[in-house]
Amino acid sequence: MVRLMFETVVVTFGMFSALPMPRVDWTPRSMRWALACLPLVGFACGGALALWLAVCRLLNLSGLLPAAGICLCPLLVTGGLHMDGFADTCDALASHAEPARKQEILKDSHVGAFALIRVCMYLVAQLALASALAWDKTAALCMALGYVLERCLSGWAVAALPLAKNTGLAHAFASAADRTATARILAAAGGLSALALVCIGRIPGLAMAAAALAMLAWYRRLALREFGGLSGDLAGWFVQWCELAQLAALVLTRALLALL
């Protein structure tokens, strides 16, 4: 049992992060609960952010440097996996084509102009929002929990919602998983993450949880309407948008509360 848990965590981090992992065989047994372990990658992103902010405080670094960690830590931990899906999905959506054609664009390895433009816009917005906030311990912990919550919701969607095709990353992990049990585990983990956000962040934490759920509803509607179901690229697109939405909710609610 311990070996199986170890192999499952290694498979999860081996696929959804850029962190060095020992080599294990990817078998249906080791992949069965990999989706359920996806929130652990969120904890790793939160840990990287906490470490960066601690270094900034220790060295008395200010300006854009603490905010840069909000942009870079998740990308460094994941190797840009979700941003890659975000870029591919932006290209597909910009085509305004039929769902089948959009699926073809998702498979294209080339980066289109619309993807490049959207990624630049995303990073500018993320850096601007992050630089507008004083990153105290509460704000950092809320953002770390946001990384966990968005992965709970992303994994739940892959396990619970229809997939667009019978190939690809999302299908590989969904078909290997016990989808019903995985969806229940991730729903429970997501509920606990949202509750922790509210308890720690109060109103800003509640706003972050609400923003994440709103993004999930938008993601579900768009994926089914525009693509005929979910895919690995769409899952990455959702994680990135959910991350930005939660950051915006944190920054804006804190700014509004400061005015009261």
C-alpha positions as CSV (number, residue, x, y, z in Angstrom):
1,M,0.0,0.0,0.0
2,V,2.8,2.4,0.9
3,R,4.6,1.6,-2.3
4,L,1.4,2.2,-4.3
5,M,0.9,5.5,-2.7
6,F,4.5,6.5,-3.4
7,E,4.2,5.5,-7.1
8,T,0.9,7.3,-7.5
9,V,2.4,10.6,-6.1
10,V,5.5,10.1,-8.3
11,V,3.2,9.7,-11.4
12,T,1.2,12.7,-10.5
13,F,4.3,15.0,-10.0
14,G,6.0,13.4,-13.0
15,M,3.1,14.4,-15.2
16,F,1.9,17.6,-13.7
17,S,5.1,19.2,-12.5
18,A,8.7,19.8,-13.6
19,L,10.1,18.7,-10.3
20,P,12.6,15.8,-10.5
21,M,11.1,12.5,-9.6
22,P,12.4,8.9,-9.4
23,R,11.5,6.7,-12.2
24,V,8.5,4.4,-11.8
25,D,6.4,2.4,-14.2
26,W,3.2,4.1,-15.3
27,T,0.7,1.3,-14.9
28,P,-3.1,1.4,-14.5
29,R,-2.6,0.6,-10.8
30,S,-0.2,3.6,-10.2
31,M,-2.4,5.9,-12.4
32,R,-5.7,5.1,-10.8
33,W,-5.5,7.7,-8.1
34,A,-3.1,10.2,-9.8
35,L,-5.9,12.7,-10.5
36,A,-6.9,12.6,-6.9
37,C,-3.4,13.5,-5.9
38,L,-3.4,16.6,-8.3
39,P,-4.0,19.1,-5.4
40,L,-0.6,18.1,-4.0
41,V,1.0,19.9,-6.9
42,G,-0.9,23.0,-5.7
43,F,0.8,22.6,-2.3
44,A,4.1,22.4,-4.1
45,C,3.3,25.7,-5.9
46,G,2.3,27.3,-2.6
47,G,5.5,26.1,-1.0
48,A,7.6,27.6,-3.7
49,L,5.7,30.9,-3.4
50,A,6.2,30.9,0.4
51,L,9.9,30.3,0.0
52,W,10.3,33.1,-2.5
53,L,8.4,35.6,-0.3
54,A,10.4,34.6,2.7
55,V,13.6,35.3,0.7
56,C,12.2,38.6,-0.3
57,R,11.5,39.5,3.3
58,L,14.9,38.3,4.5
59,L,16.7,40.4,1.9
60,N,14.3,43.3,2.2
61,L,13.4,43.0,-1.5
62,S,10.5,45.2,-2.6
63,G,9.0,46.5,-5.8
64,L,8.1,44.0,-8.5
65,L,10.3,41.2,-7.1
66,P,7.8,39.7,-4.6
67,A,5.0,40.1,-7.2
68,A,7.2,38.3,-9.8
69,G,7.0,35.2,-7.7
70,I,3.2,35.1,-8.1
71,C,3.8,34.8,-11.9
72,L,6.9,32.6,-11.9
73,C,6.6,30.1,-9.0
74,P,3.6,28.1,-10.5
75,L,5.2,28.2,-13.9
76,L,8.6,26.9,-12.6
77,V,6.9,24.1,-10.5
78,T,4.7,22.9,-13.4
79,G,7.2,23.6,-16.2
80,G,4.5,25.7,-17.9
81,L,2.3,22.7,-18.5
82,H,-1.0,24.6,-17.9
83,M,0.2,27.7,-19.7
84,D,0.9,25.5,-22.8
85,G,-2.8,24.4,-22.6
86,F,-3.9,28.0,-22.1
87,A,-2.0,29.1,-25.3
88,D,-3.3,26.2,-27.4
89,T,-6.9,26.9,-26.3
90,C,-6.6,30.6,-27.0
91,D,-5.6,29.8,-30.5
92,A,-8.5,27.4,-30.9
93,L,-11.0,29.8,-29.6
94,A,-9.7,32.6,-31.7
95,S,-10.4,30.6,-34.8
96,H,-14.2,30.7,-34.2
97,A,-14.4,27.4,-36.1
98,E,-16.5,24.3,-35.5
99,P,-15.7,22.1,-32.5
100,A,-13.9,19.5,-34.7
101,R,-11.7,22.1,-36.2
102,K,-10.9,23.6,-32.8
103,Q,-9.8,20.1,-31.7
104,E,-7.4,20.0,-34.7
105,I,-5.9,23.4,-33.7
106,L,-5.4,22.1,-30.1
107,K,-3.2,19.3,-31.5
108,D,-1.1,21.7,-33.6
109,S,2.3,22.1,-32.0
110,H,2.9,25.5,-33.5
111,V,2.2,28.7,-31.4
112,G,-0.2,31.1,-33.2
113,A,-0.3,34.9,-32.9
114,F,-3.4,34.9,-30.8
115,A,-1.8,32.5,-28.3
116,L,1.3,34.7,-28.0
117,I,-0.8,37.8,-27.6
118,R,-3.1,36.2,-24.9
119,V,-0.1,34.9,-22.9
120,C,1.5,38.3,-22.9
121,M,-1.7,39.9,-21.8
122,Y,-2.2,37.3,-19.1
123,L,1.3,37.8,-17.6
124,V,1.0,41.6,-17.7
125,A,-2.4,41.4,-15.9
126,Q,-1.0,38.9,-13.4
127,L,2.1,40.9,-12.6
128,A,0.0,44.2,-12.3
129,L,-2.4,42.6,-9.9
130,A,0.3,40.9,-7.8
131,S,2.3,44.2,-7.5
132,A,-0.8,46.0,-6.1
133,L,-0.9,43.8,-3.0
134,A,1.2,43.7,0.1
135,W,2.1,40.1,0.4
136,D,1.8,39.4,4.1
137,K,1.5,35.9,5.5
138,T,-2.3,35.8,5.2
139,A,-2.3,36.9,1.5
140,A,0.5,34.3,0.7
141,L,-1.4,31.5,2.4
142,C,-4.6,32.4,0.6
143,M,-2.8,32.3,-2.7
144,A,-1.3,29.0,-1.8
145,L,-4.7,27.6,-1.0
146,G,-5.9,29.0,-4.3
147,Y,-3.4,26.8,-6.1
148,V,-4.8,23.8,-4.3
149,L,-8.4,24.7,-4.9
150,E,-8.0,25.3,-8.7
151,R,-6.4,21.8,-9.1
152,C,-9.2,20.2,-7.0
153,L,-11.7,21.7,-9.4
154,S,-9.7,20.9,-12.5
155,G,-9.2,17.3,-11.5
156,W,-12.9,17.0,-10.5
157,A,-13.9,18.3,-13.9
158,V,-11.8,15.7,-15.8
159,A,-13.2,12.9,-13.6
160,A,-16.9,14.1,-13.6
161,L,-17.6,15.8,-16.9
162,P,-17.7,14.5,-20.5
163,L,-14.4,14.4,-22.5
164,A,-14.1,15.7,-26.0
165,K,-12.1,12.7,-27.4
166,N,-10.9,9.2,-26.5
167,T,-7.2,10.2,-26.8
168,G,-4.9,12.6,-25.0
169,L,-3.7,13.4,-21.6
170,A,-7.1,14.0,-20.0
171,H,-8.5,10.7,-21.4
172,A,-5.4,8.7,-20.3
173,F,-5.8,9.8,-16.7
174,A,-9.6,9.7,-16.6
175,S,-9.8,6.2,-18.1
176,A,-7.2,4.9,-15.7
177,A,-9.0,6.4,-12.7
178,D,-12.0,5.3,-10.6
179,R,-13.8,8.4,-11.9
180,T,-16.7,8.3,-9.4
181,A,-14.5,7.9,-6.4
182,T,-11.9,10.4,-7.7
183,A,-14.6,13.0,-8.3
184,R,-15.9,12.6,-4.7
185,I,-12.4,12.8,-3.3
186,L,-11.6,16.0,-5.2
187,A,-15.0,17.5,-4.4
188,A,-14.3,16.9,-0.7
189,A,-10.8,18.3,-1.0
190,G,-12.1,21.3,-2.9
191,G,-14.7,22.0,-0.2
192,L,-12.1,21.8,2.5
193,S,-9.8,24.1,0.5
194,A,-12.6,26.6,0.1
195,L,-13.5,26.4,3.8
196,A,-9.8,27.0,4.7
197,L,-9.8,30.0,2.4
198,V,-12.8,31.5,4.1
199,C,-11.5,30.8,7.6
200,I,-8.0,32.2,6.9
201,G,-8.8,35.0,4.4
202,R,-12.3,36.0,5.6
203,I,-14.1,38.1,3.0
204,P,-11.1,38.0,0.5
205,G,-11.0,34.2,1.0
206,L,-14.7,33.9,0.3
207,A,-14.3,36.0,-2.8
208,M,-11.5,33.8,-4.0
209,A,-13.6,30.6,-3.5
210,A,-16.5,32.3,-5.3
211,A,-14.3,33.3,-8.2
212,A,-13.0,29.8,-8.6
213,L,-16.5,28.3,-8.7
214,A,-17.6,30.9,-11.2
215,M,-14.6,30.0,-13.4
216,L,-15.6,26.3,-13.1
217,A,-19.1,27.1,-14.3
218,W,-17.7,29.1,-17.2
219,Y,-15.2,26.4,-18.1
220,R,-17.9,23.7,-18.1
221,R,-20.2,25.7,-20.4
222,L,-17.4,26.8,-22.8
223,A,-15.8,23.3,-23.0
224,L,-19.1,21.6,-23.9
225,R,-20.3,24.3,-26.3
226,E,-17.1,25.1,-28.1
227,F,-15.2,21.8,-28.0
228,G,-17.8,19.1,-27.3
229,G,-16.1,18.2,-24.0
230,L,-13.0,18.6,-21.9
231,S,-9.4,17.9,-22.8
232,G,-5.9,18.3,-21.3
233,D,-5.4,21.6,-23.0
234,L,-8.7,22.9,-21.8
235,A,-7.8,21.8,-18.2
236,G,-4.6,23.9,-18.4
237,W,-6.6,26.8,-19.8
238,F,-9.0,26.5,-16.8
239,V,-6.2,26.3,-14.2
240,Q,-4.6,29.5,-15.6
241,W,-7.9,31.5,-15.7
242,C,-8.8,30.2,-12.2
243,E,-5.5,31.3,-10.9
244,L,-5.9,34.8,-12.3
245,A,-9.5,35.1,-11.2
246,Q,-8.6,34.2,-7.6
247,L,-5.7,36.6,-7.6
248,A,-8.0,39.4,-8.9
249,A,-10.6,38.6,-6.2
250,L,-7.9,38.7,-3.5
251,V,-6.5,42.0,-4.6
252,L,-9.8,43.8,-5.3
253,T,-11.6,42.7,-2.1
254,R,-8.6,43.7,0.0
255,A,-8.5,47.1,-1.7
256,L,-12.2,47.6,-1.2
257,L,-12.0,46.6,2.5
258,A,-9.1,49.1,3.0
259,L,-11.4,51.9,1.8
260,L,-14.1,51.0,4.3
